[in-house]
Amino acid sequence: MGFLANEVKLVAIGGGHGLGKLMSALAFLGASLTGIVTTTDDGGSTGRLREESGCIAWGDLRNCLNQLAADQPNLARSLFEYRFECDGTLQGHNLGNLILLALDQLSVRPMDAVHLIRAFLNVEAKLVPMSEQSTHLVAEIEGYAIRGETQIDAAEIRPSSLCLEPKVQATHEAVLAINSANYIILGPGSFMTSILPPLLISDIVDAILHRAVPIIFVANMQPEKSSCGKLSLTDQLDWLTQLTGIYVDRVIWPAERVPVPRSYSKLHVAHLGDANHPYYHDKLSLQQAIMSVIQQY
């Protein structure tokens, strides 16, 4: 697939473990691959750091960096992923999050911290926070405003609307990457809290709509536990269009997930499950499925 690295300029949008796995699968594209990473997480170590310092959410960026460096087992990667188990204020904190926060505070921009860690971990693919300004995901559910990813994911009823508060600007590098992309991938990952937050930033949506390149949606191995898990594929993508104006051109669907929505005409079905962890995508299978779809354009 080496020749594709010279032809493909690919932007992947999402967060959490899903985007990290996808970036890892496509890491052979090198600098032709850019991940635009959700920065609205408010749980765990990331949430505590946000509350104490007002920083962006570093957890999803850290996860992506760590997965991209997975083929290079070394002390640097081990340290970056280390989680404190001691009692006291450090308990549960991830050292990578603390390093990124420290570098952020020493730098002019959060992007500077990301660049430094990419060099530290020898990661060639580009990672860009969706925004360098702190913001929270807010949902309206039955007339009430629910603030924060953790509470939104836990809600049993699907929100009638989603927004970011405060409104923020996209990172300049995110818009530049979209402007030069010839493919855009959404997912896999939590629909509401990983995929949608970057698409609630007008600069990012405007760039995608203006670019008008194929948009590929990668479905999860299993239905989500959130209220979105009750939505059919068509309902989910219709909601995406309603919120953003974005239409998906092709869906990559795991053959292991039943029922397969055969009535959906834009479906590419492939075996994607990891043999040892069937609820997760296998990296090589995901790579092959994405490349197969891209070669059809």
C-alpha positions as CSV (number, residue, x, y, z in Angstrom):
1,M,0.0,0.0,0.0
2,G,3.0,2.3,0.0
3,F,2.0,4.1,-3.2
4,L,-1.2,5.3,-1.5
5,A,0.8,7.4,1.0
6,N,1.6,9.7,-1.9
7,E,-1.9,9.9,-3.2
8,V,-4.1,10.0,0.0
9,K,-4.5,13.0,2.2
10,L,-6.8,11.7,4.9
11,V,-8.4,13.4,7.8
12,A,-10.0,11.3,10.6
13,I,-12.3,12.9,13.1
14,G,-13.3,11.5,16.5
15,G,-11.9,10.7,20.0
16,G,-11.3,8.1,22.6
17,H,-10.1,4.6,21.8
18,G,-11.8,4.5,18.4
19,L,-9.8,7.3,16.7
20,G,-6.6,6.0,18.3
21,K,-7.3,2.5,16.8
22,L,-8.1,4.0,13.4
23,M,-5.0,6.3,13.4
24,S,-2.9,3.3,14.4
25,A,-4.3,1.3,11.5
26,L,-3.5,4.0,9.0
27,A,-0.2,5.1,10.5
28,F,1.6,3.9,7.3
29,L,0.3,7.1,5.6
30,G,2.7,9.1,7.8
31,A,2.3,12.9,7.6
32,S,-0.5,12.4,5.0
33,L,-2.8,11.3,7.9
34,T,-4.3,13.9,10.3
35,G,-6.5,13.2,13.3
36,I,-8.8,16.0,14.5
37,V,-9.4,15.0,18.2
38,T,-12.3,15.7,20.4
39,T,-11.4,17.8,23.5
40,T,-14.6,17.9,25.5
41,D,-14.1,14.9,27.8
42,D,-14.9,15.7,31.4
43,G,-14.3,12.4,33.2
44,G,-11.4,10.7,35.1
45,S,-8.0,12.3,35.2
46,T,-8.8,14.6,32.3
47,G,-11.9,16.0,34.0
48,R,-10.0,16.7,37.2
49,L,-7.3,18.6,35.3
50,R,-9.9,20.6,33.4
51,E,-11.7,21.5,36.6
52,E,-8.5,22.6,38.3
53,S,-6.7,24.4,35.5
54,G,-9.2,25.2,32.8
55,C,-7.3,23.3,30.1
56,I,-8.6,21.5,27.1
57,A,-9.3,17.8,27.6
58,W,-6.0,16.0,27.0
59,G,-7.1,12.4,27.5
60,D,-8.2,11.6,23.9
61,L,-5.1,13.2,22.4
62,R,-3.0,11.1,24.8
63,N,-4.8,8.0,23.9
64,C,-4.2,8.6,20.1
65,L,-0.5,9.4,20.7
66,N,-0.1,6.3,22.7
67,Q,-1.7,4.0,20.1
68,L,0.3,5.5,17.3
69,A,3.4,4.8,19.3
70,A,2.3,1.2,20.1
71,D,4.7,-0.4,17.7
72,Q,7.6,1.2,19.4
73,P,7.7,-0.3,22.9
74,N,10.1,1.9,24.9
75,L,10.4,3.7,28.2
76,A,9.0,6.9,26.8
77,R,5.7,5.3,25.8
78,S,5.5,3.4,29.1
79,L,6.0,6.6,31.1
80,F,3.5,8.5,28.9
81,E,0.8,5.9,29.7
82,Y,1.6,5.4,33.4
83,R,-1.3,5.9,35.8
84,F,-0.7,6.7,39.5
85,E,-2.1,4.2,41.9
86,C,-0.9,5.9,45.1
87,D,-3.2,7.5,47.7
88,G,-3.6,11.3,47.6
89,T,-4.1,13.9,44.9
90,L,-2.2,12.0,42.3
91,Q,-4.4,8.9,42.5
92,G,-5.9,8.0,39.2
93,H,-4.0,10.7,37.2
94,N,-2.3,9.7,34.0
95,L,1.3,10.9,33.6
96,G,0.7,11.6,29.9
97,N,-2.1,14.0,30.8
98,L,0.2,15.7,33.3
99,I,3.0,16.0,30.8
100,L,0.8,17.5,28.2
101,L,-0.7,20.0,30.7
102,A,2.8,21.0,31.8
103,L,4.0,21.4,28.2
104,D,0.9,23.4,27.5
105,Q,1.6,25.8,30.3
106,L,5.2,26.1,29.1
107,S,4.2,26.7,25.5
108,V,2.5,29.4,23.6
109,R,-0.3,27.1,22.3
110,P,-1.6,23.6,23.2
111,M,-0.5,22.6,19.6
112,D,3.1,23.2,20.7
113,A,2.6,20.5,23.4
114,V,1.2,18.0,20.9
115,H,4.1,18.6,18.5
116,L,6.7,18.1,21.3
117,I,5.1,14.8,22.4
118,R,4.8,13.6,18.8
119,A,8.6,14.1,18.4
120,F,9.2,12.5,21.8
121,L,7.2,9.4,20.8
122,N,8.4,9.4,17.2
123,V,4.9,9.7,15.8
124,E,4.8,10.9,12.2
125,A,1.0,11.2,11.7
126,K,-0.4,14.5,12.7
127,L,-2.8,15.1,15.6
128,V,-4.7,18.3,16.1
129,P,-7.1,19.2,19.0
130,M,-10.4,20.3,17.6
131,S,-10.0,23.6,19.4
132,E,-7.3,25.1,21.6
133,Q,-10.0,26.7,23.8
134,S,-11.8,24.9,26.6
135,T,-15.4,24.0,26.0
136,H,-18.0,21.6,27.2
137,L,-20.6,19.5,25.3
138,V,-24.2,20.5,26.3
139,A,-27.3,18.6,25.4
140,E,-31.0,19.5,25.7
141,I,-33.1,16.6,27.0
142,E,-36.8,17.1,27.6
143,G,-36.3,20.8,28.0
144,Y,-33.4,20.5,30.4
145,A,-29.7,21.4,29.7
146,I,-27.3,18.6,30.5
147,R,-23.7,19.7,30.7
148,G,-20.7,17.4,30.1
149,E,-19.9,14.2,28.2
150,T,-20.2,12.0,31.3
151,Q,-23.8,13.0,32.1
152,I,-24.9,13.0,28.4
153,D,-23.6,9.5,27.9
154,A,-25.4,8.3,31.0
155,A,-28.8,9.8,29.9
156,E,-31.4,7.2,28.9
157,I,-33.1,9.6,26.5
158,R,-31.5,10.9,23.3
159,P,-31.0,14.7,23.3
160,S,-33.1,16.8,21.1
161,S,-30.1,19.1,20.4
162,L,-26.3,19.3,21.1
163,C,-24.0,22.3,21.3
164,L,-20.7,23.5,22.7
165,E,-20.5,26.0,25.5
166,P,-18.8,28.3,25.1
167,K,-18.6,28.4,21.4
168,V,-15.0,28.0,20.2
169,Q,-13.0,28.3,17.1
170,A,-11.4,25.4,15.4
171,T,-7.7,25.0,15.5
172,H,-6.1,26.6,12.5
173,E,-4.3,23.3,11.6
174,A,-7.6,21.4,11.6
175,V,-9.1,23.6,9.0
176,L,-5.9,23.5,6.9
177,A,-5.9,19.7,7.0
178,I,-9.5,19.5,5.9
179,N,-8.8,22.0,3.1
180,S,-6.2,19.7,1.6
181,A,-7.9,16.3,2.4
182,N,-9.2,14.0,-0.3
183,Y,-11.0,11.7,2.2
184,I,-12.6,12.3,5.6
185,I,-13.4,9.5,8.1
186,L,-15.8,9.8,11.0
187,G,-15.5,7.3,13.8
188,P,-15.4,4.7,15.2
189,G,-16.4,5.8,18.7
190,S,-19.2,7.3,20.7
191,F,-21.5,9.1,18.3
192,M,-22.5,11.9,20.6
193,T,-19.4,12.4,22.7
194,S,-16.5,11.5,20.3
195,I,-17.7,12.1,16.7
196,L,-20.1,15.0,17.0
197,P,-18.2,17.5,19.2
198,P,-15.7,18.6,16.5
199,L,-18.6,18.8,14.0
200,L,-20.4,21.3,16.3
201,I,-17.6,23.8,15.5
202,S,-18.7,25.9,12.5
203,D,-15.2,26.4,11.1
204,I,-14.8,22.6,10.8
205,V,-18.2,22.0,9.3
206,D,-17.8,24.8,6.8
207,A,-14.4,23.4,5.7
208,I,-15.9,19.9,5.2
209,L,-18.9,21.2,3.2
210,H,-16.7,23.4,1.1
211,R,-14.2,20.6,0.4
212,A,-16.9,18.2,-0.8
213,V,-14.7,15.0,-0.7
214,P,-15.9,11.4,0.1
215,I,-16.9,11.0,3.8
216,I,-16.6,7.6,5.3
217,F,-18.3,6.5,8.5
218,V,-16.8,3.6,10.5
219,A,-19.4,1.8,12.6
220,N,-18.7,0.5,16.1
221,M,-18.3,-3.3,16.6
222,Q,-21.3,-3.2,19.0
223,P,-24.2,-0.8,19.7
224,E,-23.4,1.9,22.1
225,K,-24.5,1.8,25.7
226,S,-25.7,5.4,25.5
227,S,-29.1,6.5,24.1
228,C,-27.6,6.5,20.6
229,G,-27.3,2.7,20.8
230,K,-31.1,2.6,20.3
231,L,-30.8,4.4,16.9
232,S,-30.7,2.6,13.6
233,L,-27.8,3.4,11.3
234,T,-30.2,5.5,9.1
235,D,-31.5,7.4,12.1
236,Q,-28.0,8.1,13.3
237,L,-26.8,9.4,10.0
238,D,-30.0,11.5,9.5
239,W,-29.3,13.1,12.9
240,L,-25.7,13.8,11.8
241,T,-27.1,15.6,8.7
242,Q,-29.7,17.5,10.7
243,L,-27.1,18.8,13.2
244,T,-24.3,19.6,10.7
245,G,-25.5,19.4,7.1
246,I,-23.0,16.7,6.4
247,Y,-23.9,13.6,4.3
248,V,-22.0,10.3,4.6
249,D,-20.9,8.7,1.3
250,R,-20.0,5.3,2.6
251,V,-20.4,3.3,5.8
252,I,-17.9,0.6,6.8
253,W,-19.9,-2.0,8.9
254,P,-18.5,-4.9,10.8
255,A,-19.9,-8.3,9.5
256,E,-19.8,-9.5,13.1
257,R,-22.5,-6.9,14.2
258,V,-26.0,-8.2,13.5
259,P,-28.4,-7.4,12.0
260,V,-26.5,-5.9,9.1
261,P,-28.5,-3.0,7.7
262,R,-28.7,-4.4,4.2
263,S,-31.3,-1.9,3.1
264,Y,-28.6,0.8,3.4
265,S,-27.2,1.2,-0.1
266,K,-23.9,2.8,0.9
267,L,-22.7,-0.1,3.0
268,H,-19.3,-1.8,2.9
269,V,-19.4,-4.9,5.1
270,A,-16.2,-6.5,6.3
271,H,-15.0,-8.7,9.1
272,L,-13.4,-6.2,11.5
273,G,-13.3,-7.8,14.9
274,D,-10.2,-8.5,16.9
275,A,-9.8,-12.2,17.5
276,N,-8.8,-11.7,21.1
277,H,-11.1,-8.7,21.9
278,P,-14.2,-9.1,19.7
279,Y,-15.7,-5.8,20.9
280,Y,-12.8,-4.0,19.4
281,H,-11.7,-3.4,15.8
282,D,-8.7,-5.4,14.5
283,K,-6.1,-2.9,13.2
284,L,-5.2,-4.8,10.0
285,S,-8.8,-5.6,9.1
286,L,-9.8,-2.0,9.6
287,Q,-6.9,-0.8,7.5
288,Q,-7.9,-3.2,4.7
289,A,-11.5,-2.2,4.8
290,I,-10.7,1.5,4.6
291,M,-8.2,1.1,1.8
292,S,-10.7,-1.0,-0.1
293,V,-13.4,1.7,0.1
294,I,-10.9,4.4,-0.9
295,Q,-9.8,2.5,-3.9
296,Q,-13.3,2.5,-5.2
297,Y,-13.2,6.3,-5.7
